[in-house]
Amino acid sequence: MAAPLVGILGAYGAVGSVAARRLAAEGRCRLRLGGRALEPARRLAAELGPSAEAQAQAVDAQDGQSLAAFAEGCRVVLNCAGPAYLLLDRVRQAAFAAGADYVDVMDDGTASAPGGPRTAVLSAGLVPGLSGLLPGLLAATMARPLRFTGGYAGLGALTHTGAVDYLLSLDRGFGVPMGLWRGRTVPGALRTDDGVRVPGLPRPVTAVPFLTAEVVERAEALGLEEARWYNAFDGSFLYDALNRVRSGDGPDLDVRAAELVRAGALDAAGRTPYHALWGSLDGIGHEGAEVRRTVLIRGADGSELTGEVGAFAVSEVCAGRVPAGVHRAAEVLSPRRVVDRLRAVVGGLVVAERDAEAASGAELVDEAEEEGAL
């Protein structure tokens, strides 16, 4: 029997090419590599070699007929193209119509849409994606998880597509600024903190509360009393630019996105790039005592981490380990299996997990320094 065919949309981009190389290395599927330009897809197919059984195909994500032709015959379609909030669910619908399951490294804002007999995994990337897996990872050894705090900080090149998605997500319900979860979402309950020292980060950062739908879902599923999420800014240029351009009443979307890209480059100039997620969870352990568990995940390349999580989700869907329906990755992927996979395949990745009795936040920083992360 032929190996299942996986179609990767945006295959030769920074994220898609990582996913393609991982799936080719696993050798359990054939690949259809798609993008607007055919030649880069052909070059990637040639790079992967004949054992990958990779074929290149031009595809326009804005064109329904083109998407239908690309999805035809696929077991799973992996979407690494964007902006997700402009494409919405058209790629997913094309995959479903062709009888394929679907994985998206982003959240297109339509997670509540019906899936019928097919399977879709959304938010199978870094943020969202790995970020939403942190509460479950920390809760796994607790009898009763209670209070979660987590966040993300990144320093490095921001793509135009990424900037567009970031701006659109602010306007389309992806999260609640300054929000806090206490059995329900409480808008405006928190404040921005300057000069916050986060374990594993080389400098103090500006931590901005932004309660995402992903974290709210995990808080509800785990029965948490409280949950907080922060986006941290390592430098002032991007943070100041975002405050200037986030309103939809200003210049058009592309102009505002270009300003964010320039600001991100200024913050990153002369510095070592990184992408870091951290979390802490207070709760009751199985012995009845109060416990605090913490985790730091830090890597150099956010696109690599996103592509690896997306490839893992594809493998899980192909193996039949994800039920039918439309899900966010944090609902259906095993946090431990994802983190163990990343540890095994991402060079230089730091994953530091501690119980409060064994290590303080300062010791998390020490471990990251010992592993060359800072």
C-alpha positions in Angstrom: 0.0 0.0 0.0 1.3 3.4 -0.9 2.4 5.7 1.9 -0.1 8.5 2.6 0.2 11.7 0.6 0.7 14.9 2.7 0.3 18.2 0.9 2.2 21.2 2.4 1.0 24.6 1.4 3.7 27.2 1.7 6.2 24.4 1.6 9.3 26.3 0.6 8.9 29.0 3.2 10.7 29.2 6.5 8.1 27.1 8.4 6.9 24.8 5.6 10.5 23.8 4.6 11.2 22.7 8.2 8.0 20.6 8.2 8.8 19.1 4.8 12.3 18.1 5.9 11.0 16.5 9.1 8.3 14.5 7.4 10.7 13.4 4.7 13.2 12.3 7.3 10.6 10.2 9.0 9.8 8.5 5.7 6.2 7.6 6.5 4.5 9.7 3.9 4.8 11.1 0.4 4.9 14.8 0.0 3.2 17.3 -2.3 5.1 20.6 -2.0 2.9 23.6 -2.9 3.3 27.4 -3.2 2.6 30.2 -5.6 5.9 29.8 -7.4 6.7 26.4 -8.8 10.5 26.6 -9.1 11.2 26.9 -5.3 9.0 23.9 -4.7 10.9 21.9 -7.3 14.2 22.9 -5.7 13.0 21.7 -2.3 11.7 18.4 -3.8 15.1 17.8 -5.4 16.9 18.6 -2.1 14.7 16.1 -0.2 15.8 13.4 -2.7 14.0 10.5 -4.3 13.4 8.6 -1.1 11.0 11.4 0.0 8.8 10.9 -3.1 8.2 14.6 -3.1 6.3 16.3 -6.0 6.1 20.0 -6.6 2.8 21.8 -7.5 1.9 25.4 -8.0 -1.0 26.5 -5.9 -2.8 29.8 -5.2 -4.3 29.8 -1.7 -6.7 32.5 -2.8 -8.2 30.4 -5.6 -10.7 27.7 -4.8 -10.0 25.6 -8.0 -6.3 25.7 -7.4 -6.7 24.6 -3.8 -9.1 21.8 -4.8 -6.5 20.5 -7.3 -3.7 20.7 -4.7 -5.8 18.8 -2.0 -7.0 16.1 -4.4 -5.6 12.7 -3.2 -4.0 14.0 0.0 -4.4 12.2 3.3 -3.6 15.4 5.1 -3.1 19.0 4.0 -0.6 21.0 6.2 -1.1 24.8 5.8 2.1 26.8 6.4 0.9 29.8 4.3 -0.6 33.0 5.5 -1.8 35.4 6.6 -4.1 33.1 8.4 -6.6 35.7 9.3 -7.0 36.6 5.6 -7.2 33.1 4.3 -9.6 32.1 7.1 -10.9 28.5 6.6 -10.7 28.3 2.8 -7.8 25.9 2.8 -9.4 23.7 5.4 -12.7 23.6 3.4 -10.8 22.6 0.2 -9.0 19.9 2.2 -12.3 18.6 3.6 -14.0 18.7 0.2 -11.2 16.6 -1.2 -11.6 14.0 1.6 -8.4 15.1 3.4 -7.7 15.9 7.0 -6.1 19.3 7.9 -3.4 20.8 10.0 -2.7 24.5 10.3 0.3 26.0 12.1 -1.8 29.1 12.8 -5.3 29.8 14.3 -7.6 31.3 11.6 -10.2 32.4 14.2 -12.7 29.7 13.2 -12.0 26.9 15.6 -15.6 26.5 16.5 -16.6 25.5 12.9 -18.0 22.0 12.4 -15.6 19.4 11.1 -18.0 16.5 10.2 -16.2 13.2 9.7 -12.9 14.9 9.0 -10.2 16.0 11.4 -8.6 19.5 11.6 -5.8 20.6 14.0 -5.4 24.3 14.2 -2.7 26.4 16.1 -0.1 23.6 15.6 2.8 26.0 15.8 4.8 27.9 18.4 2.4 30.7 19.4 -0.3 29.6 19.2 0.5 25.9 19.6 3.3 25.0 21.9 2.2 28.0 24.1 -1.1 26.3 24.8 0.5 23.0 25.7 2.4 24.5 28.7 -0.5 24.3 31.3 -1.1 20.6 30.5 2.6 19.8 30.6 2.9 21.3 34.1 -0.4 19.8 35.3 0.5 16.3 34.4 2.0 15.4 37.8 -0.5 17.4 39.9 -3.6 16.1 41.7 -5.2 19.5 41.4 -3.8 22.3 39.3 -4.9 25.8 40.4 -3.0 28.9 39.1 -1.1 29.2 35.8 1.1 32.1 34.6 2.9 31.9 31.3 4.3 34.0 28.5 6.3 34.4 25.3 9.2 36.5 24.3 10.9 36.6 21.0 13.8 38.5 19.4 14.5 38.2 15.7 13.3 38.9 12.3 9.5 39.5 12.0 8.1 38.6 8.6 5.5 40.8 6.8 3.0 37.9 6.9 3.6 37.4 10.6 3.1 41.1 11.3 -0.2 41.1 9.4 -1.4 38.1 11.3 -0.4 39.7 14.6 -2.3 42.8 13.9 -5.4 41.0 12.7 -5.4 38.7 15.7 -5.7 41.7 18.0 -8.9 42.7 16.2 -10.5 39.3 15.8 -10.9 37.9 19.3 -7.6 36.0 19.6 -7.1 37.4 23.1 -8.1 40.0 25.7 -5.6 42.7 26.5 -4.9 43.0 30.2 -7.2 40.1 30.7 -7.2 37.6 33.6 -9.0 34.2 34.0 -10.8 33.7 37.3 -13.5 31.2 36.4 -14.3 33.7 33.7 -12.4 36.2 31.6 -11.9 39.5 33.5 -10.9 42.3 31.0 -8.5 45.0 32.3 -7.6 43.2 35.5 -3.9 43.3 35.0 -1.3 45.9 34.1 1.8 46.1 31.9 5.1 45.6 33.9 8.4 47.2 32.8 11.7 45.7 33.8 10.4 42.2 34.5 13.1 39.6 35.0 11.9 36.3 33.4 13.9 33.1 34.0 15.9 32.2 30.9 15.8 35.7 29.3 19.1 37.7 29.1 17.6 41.1 30.0 14.6 42.5 31.8 11.6 42.8 29.5 8.3 44.7 29.2 5.5 42.1 30.0 2.1 42.9 28.5 -0.9 40.9 29.8 -2.8 39.3 26.8 -5.1 36.5 27.8 -5.4 34.3 24.7 -8.4 32.1 23.7 -5.9 29.2 23.8 -5.0 29.7 27.4 -8.7 30.2 28.4 -9.6 26.9 26.8 -6.8 25.1 28.8 -7.8 26.9 32.0 -11.4 25.7 31.5 -10.3 22.1 30.6 -8.0 21.8 33.6 -10.4 23.4 36.0 -7.9 26.2 36.9 -8.9 28.9 39.4 -6.7 31.5 37.7 -4.7 31.9 34.5 -2.5 34.7 33.1 -0.6 35.1 29.9 2.0 37.7 28.9 3.6 38.8 25.6 7.1 40.1 26.5 9.0 42.7 24.5 12.8 42.7 24.6 13.4 46.2 23.5 11.3 49.3 23.0 11.0 49.7 19.2 8.5 46.9 18.5 6.4 47.7 21.6 6.2 51.4 20.8 5.4 50.7 17.1 2.6 48.3 18.1 1.0 50.9 20.4 1.1 53.3 17.4 -0.3 51.1 14.7 -2.6 48.5 16.4 -5.8 50.5 15.8 -7.6 49.5 12.6 -8.4 53.3 12.0 -4.8 54.2 11.0 -3.0 53.5 7.7 -3.8 50.4 5.7 -2.8 47.0 7.0 0.3 46.5 4.9 1.7 49.9 5.9 1.2 49.1 9.6 2.7 45.6 9.2 5.8 47.1 7.5 6.3 49.5 10.4 6.2 46.5 12.8 8.8 44.6 10.7 11.1 47.6 10.8 10.7 48.0 14.5 11.4 44.4 15.2 14.6 44.6 13.1 15.7 47.6 15.2 15.2 45.7 18.5 17.1 42.7 17.1 20.0 44.6 15.6 23.3 43.3 17.1 21.6 40.8 19.4 21.4 37.0 19.5 17.9 35.9 18.3 15.8 33.7 20.5 12.2 32.5 21.1 11.2 31.6 24.6 8.1 30.3 26.4 7.9 30.0 30.1 5.2 28.9 32.6 4.6 28.2 36.2 1.7 26.3 37.8 0.7 26.3 41.4 -1.4 23.4 42.7 -1.9 20.5 45.0 0.4 17.5 44.5 -0.6 13.8 44.9 0.8 13.9 48.5 -1.6 16.8 49.4 1.1 19.4 49.6 1.2 22.7 47.6 3.4 22.4 44.6 4.8 24.9 42.1 6.1 23.5 38.7 7.9 25.7 36.2 9.1 25.2 32.6 11.3 27.2 30.2 11.5 26.3 26.5 14.0 28.4 24.5 15.3 28.0 21.0 17.0 30.2 18.4 14.6 29.9 15.5 10.8 30.4 15.9 10.1 29.1 12.3 11.9 25.9 13.1 9.9 25.3 16.3 6.7 26.1 14.4 7.5 23.7 11.6 8.4 20.9 13.9 5.2 21.2 15.9 3.2 21.3 12.6 5.0 18.2 11.4 4.3 16.4 14.6 0.6 17.2 14.4 0.6 15.8 10.8 2.2 12.5 12.0 -0.4 12.2 14.8 -3.3 12.8 12.4 -1.9 10.2 9.9 -1.5 7.7 12.8 -5.1 8.1 13.8 -4.4 9.6 17.2 -6.5 12.7 16.7 -10.3 12.4 16.8 -12.6 13.8 14.1 -13.7 17.4 14.5 -12.0 20.8 14.5 -9.5 21.2 17.4 -6.8 23.5 18.6 -3.5 21.6 19.0 -3.4 22.1 22.8 -6.7 20.1 23.0 -5.5 17.0 21.3 -1.7 16.8 21.2 0.2 15.3 24.1 2.3 18.0 25.7 4.9 15.5 26.8 5.2 13.9 23.4 5.6 17.2 21.7 8.3 18.5 24.1 10.2 15.2 23.9 10.1 15.4 20.1 11.4 18.9 20.1 14.2 18.0 22.5 15.2 15.2 20.2 15.2 17.1 16.9 15.9 20.8 17.5 19.6 21.6 18.0 20.4 23.9 20.9 16.9 23.8 22.4 16.8 24.4 26.1 13.9 22.7 28.0 14.2 23.3 31.8 11.5 21.8 34.1 11.6 22.1 37.8 9.5 21.7 41.0 9.6 24.6 43.3 11.2 22.5 46.1 14.1 21.5 43.7 14.8 24.8 41.9 14.0 28.5 42.0 13.5 30.7 39.0 17.2 31.8 39.3 18.3 28.2 38.9 16.3 28.0 35.7 18.4 30.9 34.4 21.6 29.1 35.6 20.7 26.0 33.7 20.0 27.9 30.5 23.4 29.6 30.8 25.1 26.3 31.3 23.6 25.0 28.1 24.7 28.1 26.1 21.2 29.6 25.7 22.0 33.1 26.9 
